[in-house]
Amino acid sequence: MSGLPPAFLDVGSTETFRDEVIAYANRLWLSGVQAELHVWPGAFHGFDGSAPQAALSQQARAERTPWLRRLLG
Protein backbone atom coordinates (compact mmCIF):
# COMPACT_ATOMS: atom_id res chain seq x y z
CA MET A 1 0.00 0.00 0.00
CA SER A 2 2.90 2.35 0.41
CA GLY A 3 3.18 4.90 -2.34
CA LEU A 4 -0.54 5.63 -2.46
CA PRO A 5 -1.63 9.27 -2.47
CA PRO A 6 -3.20 10.89 0.59
CA ALA A 7 -6.78 9.80 1.27
CA PHE A 8 -9.81 11.44 2.81
CA LEU A 9 -12.22 8.83 4.11
CA ASP A 10 -15.59 9.59 5.59
CA VAL A 11 -18.28 7.18 6.56
CA GLY A 12 -21.45 7.20 8.57
CA SER A 13 -21.62 5.32 11.84
CA THR A 14 -24.62 3.37 10.52
CA GLU A 15 -23.06 2.76 7.09
CA THR A 16 -23.05 -0.85 5.94
CA PHE A 17 -19.33 -0.70 5.13
CA ARG A 18 -18.27 1.35 8.16
CA ASP A 19 -15.94 -1.30 9.59
CA GLU A 20 -14.31 -1.90 6.21
CA VAL A 21 -13.63 1.82 5.73
CA ILE A 22 -12.10 2.08 9.19
CA ALA A 23 -9.96 -1.02 8.57
CA TYR A 24 -8.81 0.43 5.23
CA ALA A 25 -7.81 3.71 6.91
CA ASN A 26 -5.86 1.71 9.48
CA ARG A 27 -4.03 -0.23 6.76
CA LEU A 28 -3.16 3.04 5.03
CA TRP A 29 -1.74 4.47 8.27
CA LEU A 30 0.24 1.31 8.97
CA SER A 31 1.72 1.59 5.47
CA GLY A 32 2.74 5.19 6.05
CA VAL A 33 0.09 6.68 3.80
CA GLN A 34 -1.42 9.98 4.92
CA ALA A 35 -5.13 9.45 5.56
CA GLU A 36 -7.82 11.44 7.28
CA LEU A 37 -10.83 9.52 8.60
CA HIS A 38 -14.18 10.91 9.70
CA VAL A 39 -16.96 8.74 11.13
CA TRP A 40 -20.17 10.75 11.15
CA PRO A 41 -22.51 9.88 14.04
CA GLY A 42 -25.87 8.49 12.97
CA ALA A 43 -25.13 8.95 9.27
CA PHE A 44 -26.04 6.38 6.64
CA HIS A 45 -24.62 5.63 3.17
CA GLY A 46 -24.97 8.65 0.93
CA PHE A 47 -26.30 10.88 3.72
CA ASP A 48 -24.69 14.01 2.33
CA GLY A 49 -26.26 13.46 -1.10
CA SER A 50 -29.65 12.39 0.24
CA ALA A 51 -29.98 15.31 2.63
CA PRO A 52 -27.53 17.99 1.45
CA GLN A 53 -29.09 20.72 3.59
CA ALA A 54 -28.86 18.74 6.84
CA ALA A 55 -26.42 20.13 9.40
CA LEU A 56 -24.35 16.93 9.38
CA SER A 57 -24.08 16.99 5.57
CA GLN A 58 -22.92 20.58 5.71
CA GLN A 59 -20.38 19.71 8.38
CA ALA A 60 -19.06 16.81 6.28
CA ARG A 61 -18.61 19.12 3.29
CA ALA A 62 -16.98 21.73 5.53
CA GLU A 63 -14.34 19.14 6.47
CA ARG A 64 -13.87 17.68 2.98
CA THR A 65 -13.58 20.86 0.92
CA PRO A 66 -10.59 22.43 2.73
CA TRP A 67 -8.80 19.06 2.67
CA LEU A 68 -9.20 18.92 -1.12
CA ARG A 69 -8.02 22.50 -1.46
CA ARG A 70 -4.92 21.76 0.63
CA LEU A 71 -4.18 18.63 -1.41
CA LEU A 72 -4.70 20.23 -4.80
CA GLY A 73 -3.01 23.49 -3.77
Backbone bond lengths (Angstrom), bond angles and torsions (degrees), N, CA, C in turn:
res aa  C-N    CA-C-N  psi(-1)  N-CA   C-N-CA  omega(-1)  CA-C   N-CA-C  phi
1 M - - - 1.444 - - 1.515 112.29 -
2 S 1.305 117.55 -19.08 1.451 117.89 -178.84 1.521 109.20 -60.78
3 G 1.307 115.19 151.56 1.454 119.65 -178.52 1.516 113.70 93.10
4 L 1.317 117.57 -5.82 1.458 120.08 177.68 1.529 109.77 -75.60
5 P 1.323 116.94 152.72 1.462 119.40 178.40 1.526 110.79 -72.04
6 P 1.324 117.00 165.74 1.468 120.50 176.27 1.527 110.54 -56.19
7 A 1.330 115.29 150.46 1.466 120.31 -177.16 1.522 110.47 -130.62
8 F 1.311 115.19 141.82 1.461 122.67 171.93 1.517 105.44 -112.77
9 L 1.313 116.13 118.07 1.456 120.91 -178.57 1.517 108.32 -118.91
10 D 1.321 115.97 127.54 1.458 118.03 171.21 1.508 109.43 -135.85
11 V 1.312 113.78 143.96 1.457 120.51 -173.08 1.521 108.11 -151.48
12 G 1.307 115.47 148.21 1.453 119.65 176.37 1.520 111.04 -81.60
13 S 1.312 115.70 151.91 1.473 119.14 -179.27 1.527 111.96 -68.61
14 T 1.336 117.50 -19.31 1.462 119.94 177.30 1.532 112.34 -105.32
15 E 1.304 116.44 9.75 1.470 123.44 178.46 1.518 110.13 -64.01
16 T 1.298 116.70 139.97 1.464 122.25 178.75 1.519 112.18 -58.02
17 F 1.332 117.13 -38.55 1.459 121.29 -176.03 1.526 112.98 -101.60
18 R 1.323 117.39 22.24 1.459 121.64 -178.14 1.529 112.31 -53.25
19 D 1.319 117.28 -51.30 1.463 120.59 -176.23 1.525 111.85 -63.65
20 E 1.330 116.72 -35.58 1.454 120.64 179.02 1.524 111.05 -67.75
21 V 1.335 116.94 -39.89 1.464 120.59 178.65 1.521 110.24 -65.07
22 I 1.310 117.13 -43.16 1.464 121.03 178.85 1.532 110.32 -63.93
23 A 1.314 117.22 -42.46 1.471 120.84 178.64 1.532 110.67 -64.12
24 Y 1.322 116.92 -38.58 1.465 120.75 178.37 1.529 109.97 -64.08
25 A 1.325 117.12 -44.93 1.470 120.75 177.97 1.530 109.59 -58.66
26 N 1.309 116.76 -42.68 1.462 120.51 179.44 1.531 111.29 -62.41
27 R 1.329 116.94 -41.86 1.468 119.96 178.15 1.522 110.90 -64.13
28 L 1.332 116.69 -38.75 1.464 119.73 176.72 1.523 110.42 -60.91
29 W 1.334 116.77 -48.24 1.466 120.84 179.98 1.520 111.18 -59.41
30 L 1.328 116.37 -45.15 1.460 120.28 -179.26 1.526 112.11 -63.00
31 S 1.335 116.06 -25.89 1.461 121.01 179.14 1.521 112.09 -89.77
32 G 1.329 116.71 0.41 1.450 120.02 179.23 1.509 115.19 85.60
33 V 1.315 116.40 11.39 1.463 120.83 179.26 1.526 108.64 -86.40
34 Q 1.325 115.42 135.55 1.463 120.27 177.25 1.524 108.67 -71.50
35 A 1.331 116.11 124.47 1.461 120.60 179.30 1.517 109.46 -143.67
36 E 1.302 114.87 141.35 1.464 121.34 175.66 1.522 106.93 -116.97
37 L 1.314 116.53 128.69 1.467 122.01 -176.54 1.518 109.93 -120.70
38 H 1.329 114.96 132.23 1.461 121.71 174.34 1.526 108.09 -126.07
39 V 1.313 116.45 128.87 1.467 122.28 174.26 1.524 105.82 -113.27
40 W 1.316 115.86 112.48 1.460 121.73 -174.34 1.529 110.59 -88.50
41 P 1.329 116.73 120.67 1.473 120.58 -175.57 1.524 112.83 -63.52
42 G 1.324 115.13 127.71 1.460 122.11 176.85 1.515 115.21 76.96
43 A 1.319 117.58 -2.14 1.466 120.71 -176.03 1.531 110.94 -80.92
44 F 1.324 114.42 151.00 1.461 122.72 179.80 1.527 108.60 -115.55
45 H 1.323 117.36 173.38 1.463 122.39 -179.14 1.529 110.10 -58.74
46 G 1.307 116.07 126.71 1.451 121.08 177.25 1.515 114.62 75.84
47 F 1.329 117.47 18.17 1.463 120.92 -175.31 1.520 112.63 -56.33
48 D 1.327 116.67 -39.39 1.462 119.14 -176.04 1.521 112.43 -73.11
49 G 1.323 117.65 -22.67 1.462 121.02 174.98 1.516 112.26 -87.38
50 S 1.338 115.88 -33.29 1.466 120.74 -179.35 1.520 112.64 -74.79
51 A 1.316 115.99 -33.11 1.466 120.81 -178.47 1.531 109.00 -136.94
52 P 1.340 116.99 68.74 1.463 119.92 -173.60 1.521 114.98 -63.40
53 Q 1.321 117.79 -22.05 1.463 120.50 -179.22 1.529 113.17 -89.42
54 A 1.314 117.30 -8.19 1.470 120.81 179.77 1.526 109.70 -64.39
55 A 1.313 115.88 147.68 1.467 120.98 -178.01 1.531 111.73 -57.20
56 L 1.325 117.59 -40.74 1.460 120.55 -179.37 1.525 111.35 -66.26
57 S 1.328 116.96 -38.81 1.468 120.88 177.10 1.520 110.51 -63.35
58 Q 1.312 116.34 -41.85 1.459 120.55 178.61 1.525 110.79 -65.35
59 Q 1.312 116.70 -39.13 1.461 120.76 177.64 1.531 110.61 -64.34
60 A 1.328 116.52 -42.02 1.466 120.34 179.53 1.530 109.97 -61.71
61 R 1.314 117.04 -44.19 1.468 119.99 177.50 1.528 111.35 -64.63
62 A 1.328 116.35 -37.58 1.460 120.85 180.00 1.526 111.71 -64.32
63 E 1.318 117.77 -26.07 1.464 121.58 176.10 1.529 111.44 -84.47
64 R 1.322 116.24 -39.45 1.462 122.00 -174.35 1.536 112.26 -72.78
65 T 1.307 117.57 -44.30 1.459 121.43 -173.21 1.529 112.89 -61.21
66 P 1.340 119.47 -49.17 1.473 118.26 177.94 1.536 112.83 -62.95
67 W 1.327 116.85 -33.64 1.465 119.93 178.17 1.528 109.14 -62.00
68 L 1.322 116.68 -45.80 1.473 120.29 178.50 1.526 111.14 -62.55
69 R 1.310 116.44 -41.42 1.470 119.71 178.91 1.529 110.94 -62.46
70 R 1.329 116.86 -42.69 1.467 120.16 178.01 1.521 111.05 -62.66
71 L 1.329 116.65 -42.06 1.457 121.47 -177.66 1.523 111.07 -67.94
72 L 1.310 116.61 -43.43 1.460 120.61 -175.05 1.530 112.77 -86.07
73 G 1.334 115.30 -12.49 1.468 121.57 175.78 1.479 112.79 56.53
